[in-house]
């Protein structure tokens, strides 16, 4: 006869009972991780916005609102008189943003058109010539231009100034050649740049 082991008292187990496996909180972990990534992205976007909105105040920006230098006061005038280039005048804080169109040179007559992608204008045929318009920074106007065609000969330079800064320039010489300069607004930085 074989002997059986004694029966354990109630509630007694020879081995401790196994605990049920712990629940994994993957949903909560994913939610916390995504929330942290979202907060970091919002901070990065806010930082970039501050940099972009503040750009142009360092003196190199394309949204200069100062008045353009007077006609004939650029490099050509300084070279003629042997004087240094004129100093930059301070812009008035309340001045409206402007775009200036300019044609200078030795031509006796030119056909000049200027304006924006939504407004084309004809200028007088004299040289030198300059005019200023209010600038549209709403995003509706995409570019500004000046085109000047020589009438029979000469040499001309055409410029588009944003505020007091020359942003685009062109040159033509000979008979019936065309001088052209155009600027456009960068949709990301809002700066006006040569096109």
matplotlib code that plots the C-alpha trace (Angstrom):
import matplotlib.pyplot as plt

x = [0.0, 1.1, 0.8, -0.8, 0.5, -1.5, -4.2, -3.3, -5.5, -8.0, -6.5, -3.0, -1.3, 2.1, 3.1, 1.9, -0.8, 0.3, -0.8, -2.7, -0.6, -0.5, -2.5, -0.4, -1.4, -0.4, -3.4, -2.4, 1.3, 0.5, -1.8, 0.9, 3.6, 1.4, 0.5, 4.2, 5.0, 2.1, 3.3, 6.8, 5.5, 3.3, 6.4, 8.5, 5.8, 5.5, 9.3, 9.4, 6.5, 8.4, 11.5, 9.6, 7.5, 10.5, 12.7, 13.3, 13.8, 17.6, 18.1, 18.4, 14.7, 12.8, 9.9, 11.6, 9.0, 11.4, 11.2, 13.2, 16.3, 15.8, 16.0, 19.6, 21.1, 22.3, 25.7, 25.6, 25.2, 28.0, 30.3, 29.6, 30.4, 33.2, 31.4, 30.5, 27.1, 24.4, 23.6, 20.3, 17.6, 15.6, 12.1, 9.1, 7.4, 4.0, 4.9, 3.0, 4.8, 5.7, 7.1, 9.1, 9.8, 12.8, 14.3, 17.7, 20.2, 21.4, 18.4, 16.5, 13.2, 11.8, 8.4, 7.9, 5.2, 5.1, 2.7, 1.7, 0.1, -3.3, -2.5, -0.5, 0.4, 2.1, 4.9, 6.0, 8.8, 11.3, 14.6, 15.2, 11.8, 10.5, 7.2, 6.0, 2.9, 1.5, 2.5, -0.2, 1.0, -2.4, -1.3, -3.5, -0.6, 2.0, 4.5, 5.6, 7.5, 9.0, 9.8, 11.4, 12.1, 14.7, 13.4, 16.4, 19.4, 21.0, 21.7, 19.2, 18.9, 15.5, 14.9, 12.1, 12.6, 10.6, 10.6, 14.1, 15.8, 16.6, 15.3, 15.5, 17.4, 17.8, 19.9, 19.5, 21.6, 21.3, 18.3, 14.9, 16.2, 14.2, 15.2, 13.2, 13.0, 10.5, 9.9, 7.6, 6.6, 7.8, 4.7, 6.6, 8.7, 6.6, 9.8, 9.9, 12.6, 13.9, 12.1]
y = [0.0, 3.4, 6.3, 9.5, 12.9, 14.5, 16.9, 20.5, 22.5, 24.8, 28.0, 26.6, 26.1, 24.5, 27.3, 30.9, 31.6, 33.6, 37.2, 38.1, 39.9, 43.7, 45.6, 47.6, 51.2, 51.6, 53.9, 56.3, 56.1, 57.0, 59.8, 61.3, 61.0, 62.7, 65.5, 66.1, 66.2, 68.6, 71.0, 71.0, 71.7, 74.6, 76.0, 75.7, 77.3, 80.2, 80.7, 80.7, 83.1, 85.5, 85.3, 85.8, 88.7, 90.3, 89.9, 93.0, 95.1, 94.3, 96.9, 94.4, 93.7, 94.1, 95.9, 99.3, 102.0, 105.0, 107.5, 106.8, 108.9, 111.8, 111.3, 111.4, 110.9, 107.4, 106.1, 108.1, 111.4, 110.5, 109.6, 112.8, 115.0, 112.8, 112.8, 109.9, 108.2, 110.0, 108.8, 107.0, 109.3, 108.1, 106.9, 108.5, 105.9, 106.9, 106.8, 104.5, 101.8, 102.8, 101.6, 103.9, 103.5, 105.3, 105.7, 107.5, 107.8, 109.5, 108.7, 111.6, 109.7, 106.5, 104.7, 103.7, 101.6, 100.8, 99.5, 96.2, 92.9, 94.6, 98.2, 99.2, 102.9, 105.0, 107.4, 110.6, 110.0, 112.1, 111.0, 111.2, 110.2, 108.9, 108.3, 106.8, 104.7, 103.4, 99.8, 97.0, 94.5, 92.8, 89.9, 91.0, 92.5, 90.0, 92.2, 95.7, 96.5, 99.2, 98.7, 101.4, 101.1, 103.4, 105.5, 105.5, 105.3, 106.1, 104.4, 103.9, 102.3, 101.5, 100.7, 99.6, 100.7, 99.3, 102.0, 103.6, 100.3, 99.5, 96.0, 95.5, 97.2, 96.8, 98.4, 98.9, 100.7, 101.1, 101.7, 100.4, 98.1, 97.6, 98.1, 96.1, 95.7, 93.7, 92.8, 90.3, 89.6, 86.3, 84.6, 83.1, 86.1, 89.0, 90.6, 92.2, 90.6, 90.9, 88.6]
z = [0.0, -0.8, 1.4, 0.2, 1.4, 4.1, 3.0, 3.7, 6.0, 4.2, 2.8, 2.7, -0.6, -1.0, -3.4, -3.1, -5.6, -8.7, -8.9, -12.0, -14.6, -14.3, -16.9, -19.3, -19.6, -23.3, -24.0, -21.2, -22.1, -25.7, -24.7, -22.3, -25.0, -27.7, -25.2, -24.5, -28.3, -28.9, -26.2, -27.6, -31.2, -29.9, -28.2, -31.4, -33.5, -31.1, -31.1, -34.9, -35.0, -32.8, -34.9, -38.2, -36.9, -35.4, -38.5, -40.5, -37.3, -37.4, -40.1, -43.0, -43.3, -46.5, -44.9, -44.5, -44.2, -44.5, -47.2, -50.3, -50.9, -53.3, -57.0, -58.2, -54.7, -55.2, -56.4, -59.6, -57.8, -55.4, -58.3, -60.2, -57.2, -55.8, -52.5, -50.2, -50.5, -48.6, -45.1, -44.4, -43.0, -40.0, -40.9, -39.2, -37.0, -38.3, -42.0, -44.3, -46.1, -49.7, -53.0, -55.2, -58.9, -60.4, -63.9, -64.3, -67.0, -70.2, -72.5, -74.0, -74.1, -72.6, -72.5, -68.9, -67.3, -63.6, -60.9, -59.4, -60.6, -60.2, -61.2, -64.3, -65.0, -67.7, -66.7, -68.5, -71.0, -69.2, -67.5, -64.6, -63.3, -60.0, -58.2, -55.0, -54.2, -50.9, -50.5, -50.0, -47.4, -47.2, -49.4, -52.3, -54.2, -55.1, -56.9, -58.1, -61.3, -63.5, -67.2, -69.3, -73.0, -74.7, -77.6, -80.0, -77.7, -74.4, -71.2, -68.3, -64.9, -63.3, -59.7, -57.3, -53.7, -50.8, -48.2, -48.6, -49.6, -53.3, -53.7, -57.5, -60.2, -64.0, -66.8, -70.5, -73.2, -76.9, -79.1, -78.0, -75.3, -72.1, -68.5, -66.0, -62.2, -60.2, -56.5, -54.9, -51.3, -49.8, -48.4, -45.4, -44.3, -45.7, -46.9, -50.4, -52.6, -56.1, -58.6]

ax = plt.figure().add_subplot(projection="3d")
ax.plot(x, y, z, "-o")
ax.set_aspect("equal")
plt.show()
